[in-house]
């Protein structure tokens, strides 16, 4: 039992390291493509996960969530810095930088789900039944679930989450000022979301993840 628990935790951490690294690198790459080299100058355009690890968001938080029955598993990383003033297309450019990370996680989940299904693995059945019998199935399962967790959580339109940048592009000035004030507190806002609104956020994320899985299933399973 202890061995199985350790394997689960190791797979989760491994999937999160890969997922959050690609997430953050895509933020930096899109910012660079749009004219801002801040991430490059600070050494964040790299696939080395050590450059992106945040001790709480990358390690502690997902392990805590693992031990909460029914909780969605997700994590985070040190945000890749970028200067919105140097990005082309103003707020729309900043929104594109922000959405690049979550969309990367959605694509990873889609590809892992699709490849596993097309190769004949009854991934969907194992996923929905909760029956995972091998390390490969574990990697595939967490590869989808963790990346969908990244996508859904980061698209919540509250600063400093990525979804807030998309909302910012549409929002009136009064809402923008309020969002800028919230963003100053960064990680504190994330802690508050996780700990004080965990049941609401958890319910929302589980429903959103299940809906996306049903869409994936409709696409790949005939």
Secondary structure, DSSP 4 states (H G I P E B T S, - for coil): -HHHHHHHHHHHHHHHHHHHHHHHHHHHHHHHHTT--HHHHTT-SSS-GGGT--IIIIIIHHHHHHTSTTPPP----PPPP--GGGSTTHHHHHHHHHHHHHHHHHHHHHHHHHHHHHTT--HHHHHHHT---SHHHHHHHHHHHHHHHHHHHHTSSSTTSHHHHHHHHHS-HHHHHHHHHHHTTHHHHHHHHHHHSHHHHHHHHHHHHHHHHHHHHHHH--
